[in-house]
Amino acid sequence: MEQIKALYKLGRPLTTLSGVLAVFLGGYVAGTGAWGNIFLAGLATMLISAAANAWNDYLDVEIDRINKPKRPLPSGQVSLRTARWFSFTLAGLSLLTASFINWPAFLIALLSNMVLYFYSLHLKSTVLWGNATVATISAMSVAFGGVAAGNVIPTLWLVLIIFLGIMGREVLKTMADYEGDLSQRCRTIATVWGKRKARVVFYILAAATLVVMMLPYVTGYYGRAYALIVAFGVYPVVVYIMLHVSKERTGYQLERMSQLMKYDYLVWFLAVVVGSNAS
């Protein structure tokens, strides 16, 4: 039982929730009502993300001994060998699940797995390239839902917004993980360019996200309800985070800001659900 609990923590299924919700969001705005395929796409996304989480922790065990020592691998709850095969098994199950949707969905699942494994091996310790990879995969979740539903066009607005939002959050996370990354000589925007320049890039990306979020309303694509929820539910939290990301903040405090940003984007999901159906 303890081993199962540890594997559950290793896959971090709750952290996959935003990706799964993005799939359902894409399926919803597609408007085809193909909920069987959309559900399978959500399940495949959860498996892909959990596989990537386990693989990432497998490779980053030494860094996590400093940044997150209570995780299953650095704490010794799960062996490295078990973590490796757990990741591969989840990836295989994700492909099996996607194969029941359609060929485009299967190819997206295959590509996503390949990119995420490659990311952990070669791109994570790079300046912005790794962050852009995570942002792209995250943004593709909503398109995945559209592909599964059979109508990807309505998701394209959402792809752009999610990419910018996740990219900003990824930069914020490099600042939160600065000490551990620096000790392991990981090349991130914070360790290579410095935390000050990383903050500037974060400010730019966060501001761009706020601007692009409102474009679906300005162009008449979404209704007034969307604009109201974004203006009063999303904007205040992002602005608060931007004002409180300073050089005095500790890694723990910045990590809390990153988590707050993630939950705030769930409010934006609600705006899309309500606004895309508004007149």
Order of alpha helices (4+ residues) and beta strands (2+ residues): alpha-alpha-alpha-alpha-alpha-alpha-alpha-alpha-alpha-alpha-alpha-alpha-alpha-alpha
